[in-house]
């Protein structure tokens, strides 16, 4: 993601002359400055940029929104900054003179966004606004998943928690409403690292649910293998056949007739068919 420093006059002024740039007044202006600073730090900041941001933040009164916004960004409230940069930022925060206010000791002893409720609340609003601004890029990423499946780029490093939730909910909605995209989404999901799959477990659950329902309700058009979670789909189908009886078994027989003998999924479905409703369980 490209830096906004060059097109944000206040941030550019801070980075070039932190000691002389006029203070930032008001919450809206502070939020815009914080957002620009965050995007800049996620890019390729110069060595001196961290010091400039800390110096400028410390010039404000301790209750000033600009100070809260910049400190929150420097302390990685977004969770998107590289670890080495976070360490350097914390070191700059800790060695700075924050004045004589009642909160002055906190940044030097144990910098933590959550230690000041007012600052934590502002950080949450700032990140919510950033997630809102990034939503179009999140939808562009969803389009890449649908088009390329497992060949889609990795999940962007700038994703915030709200963007992860939006991605999860958007993919789940696409799975439910757009059968033509289920295989692409499933192939992409299977190609992800465990941490990503854990975040998107709900999408996997929906893929399992739609496959199970299709097998039991529309066997002529159901997928010829589960999108994900073969064992979970088999267990759900087995349970449904046990409790729904012969109508479910008839649909499953229709489905089995479409499968290729000798495959693992054919064997799993045939095993379900081999068990009578009364003996299953």
N, C-alpha and C positions, 0 to 999 in steps of 0.2 A: 504494500500500500504506500503510495507516494506521500511525502510530507506536505503539510499545509503551511509550513513556516513561511514560504515565499509569498503566499497569497493571504496571509493573516498579518496585517500591519502591526498589531499590538505584540504578537508573538515574535515577529522579526525584530521589533524594537527591543524587546526584553532580551533576546539572545545576543543582540549586539551591544546593548548599553543598559544592563539590568539596574545599575545604580542611579541612572538618570531618567529612565522611562517613567512617565506619570503613573500614579497608582490607578488600579482598576476599581471603579466604583460600581456597585450594584450586582445582584445575583445573576442576572442574565448575561451581562458582560463577563463576569467571572466564569460562568459555565462555558461560554464560547471560548475563552482563553484556555480553560482546562481541557476542553475537547481538542483544541488545536495542539496543545502541549502533548497530550496523550498520543495523538496520531504521529506527531513528530518523533517522540521517543520510541515508538514502535518501528520507525524507519531506521535511519542511520545517523543518529545524532553525533555531533562533534564532541570531543572530550570536554570542552568548556561549557557545553549547553546545560548540563546538570547543575553546575555551579551557578550559572546565570539564573536558572529557574528558582533555585533555592534562595539566592540573594534577593531576587525580586519578591518572592513570597514573604520573606522575613521582614521586608520593609513595611508590610501592611500590619494593621492592628490584628490582634489574635482572633477577633471575631469577624474579621473581614472575609466575605465570601471568596475573594481571589486567593487569599492565603489558604483557606480550607481546600479550595479546588486544586491548587497546585500541589499542596502537601499530599492530598489523596492520590493524585496521579503519580507523584514521585514514590509513594509507598506502595504502588502497584495495586491499587484498589480494583483495577480491571482484571488482574491476573493474566495479562497478555504481554508483559515486558519480559525480555530475556533475563535469566537468573543473574548473569554477570552485571547487567545494567542495574538490576534491583539492588545488588550489593553495593555498587558504587553510589547509587542514589541515597540509600540509607546512611552510608558513611558521610555524605555531604550534609544530609539533614542533621545528623547527630553532632557534627562539629560546628554547627552554625549557632550564632547568638540570636535567640528568638525573643529577646526582650524580657521585661520583668513581670509579665502577666501571670495569672495563676496556672495557665497551661504551658508556661514556658519550659518547664522541666521535662515534660513528657516527650517531646521530639528528640531530646538529647539522651535520655535514659533508655527508653524503649519505644521507638517510633511505631505507632499502630493507628491505623485509620479509625478503628472502633473505640479507641480510648476516649474520644471526644464525640458524644452523641450528635452534636450539631454537625460536625465534620462528616461523620458517617452518613447522616441523612442527606447531606449535600452530595456526597459521593454517589449515593444510590440514585439520586435524581439525575446527576450528570451521566451516569452509565446507562440509565434508562433512556435518556435522550439520545445518547450515542447509538444504542441498539436500535432505536427507532429510525435514525438516519441511515443505519447500515442495512435495514430490512430489504431494500431493493437489491443490494448485493447478495443478501442471503437467498433471495428468490432466483437471482441469476445463477447461483451455485446449485440450487435445486434443478434448474433447467439443464445444467451440465451433467448432473447425475442421471436425469432421464434420457439424455442424449448419448452419454458415453458409458454408463454403468460403471464397472470397476476401473475403467480408464479415466474416470473423472479425476481432477486434481484432489489433493489432500484437503481436508477441512481447513479453511483459512485460520491462521494463527490469531487473527483479530476477533474471532468469534467471542462474544461475551455470553454470560449465562442465559440472558434473554434470547440471544440469537440461537443458542443451542435448543432452547425450548421451542422457538419458532420453527427451526429445522425439523425437530421431532414431530411437532404437530402437523406441519405441512406435508411431510412425507407420509405420515399415518393417514391423513385425509386423502392424499393421492392414491394410496393403496386401496382404501375403501371405495373410492369413487371412480377410479380409472384402471380397470383391469389390464389395459394394454401397457401400463407402466410398471406393473408389479414385478416382472422379471428383472427389469433394469435396476429397480430399487433393491431387490433382493441380492442381485449379483454385486452391486456396489456395497451393500451392507456386509456381505460375506467376506469382502476384500479388506475390511477395516480392521484396525488394531483393536484388541480387547477393550481398551479404555473407551474408544469411540462407540463400540457396540454396546457397552454398558450404559452409556448416556442415552442411547437410542433403543433401549430394550423394548419400549412401547411399540416402536415400529415393527420389530420382530414379532411381538405378540399379535399385532394386527395381521401381519402376513400369515401367521399360523392360523388365526381365526378365519380369514377369508378362504384359505385353502381347505380347511375342515368343512366350512359351510358349503363350499362349492361341491365337494365330494359327496356330501349327504343330501344336497338339495338339487344340484344340477350336474349329475355325473357325466352327462354327455359332453360338457364343456369345461369340466374341472381340469386343473393343471395335471399333467401326467406324472408329476412328482411334487412334493412340498417345495415351496420357495425356500424355506429355512425350517430347521427343527423337525426333522423326519420323525423322531421318536415322540415328540409332543403331539404332532398331528396324528400319528398312529394311535396314541393313547386316547386322544379326544374322539377319534372315530370309533374306536373299540367301545368306549363308554357310551357313545350315542347309540350304537347298534344294540348294546345290551339293554338299554332302557326304552328304545323306540321299537324294537322287535322287527317283525318281518318286513314292513315297508322300508325301513332303513337297510335291511339286508338285501332287499331287491335292488335298491339304488346302488349299493356297494357292489353287487354282482355286475351291474351295468358298467360301473367304473372299472372293475377288474378286467372286463373284456377288452378294454381299450389299452391296457398296459402291456408292456413287453415282457414275456416270460423270461426268467433267468436273471432279472434285475433285482436289486435289493428291495426296491419299493414294491415290486410285484409280489415278492415273497412275504413282505410285511402285511400287505392287504389280503393275500390268500390265507395267511395265518389267522387273520381276524375272521374271515369268512368260515374257516374250518371250525371255529368255536361256536357252539350253540348259544342262544341267548340265556339259557338257564345255567350253563356251565361257566360262562364268563364271569370274571370278578376275582 
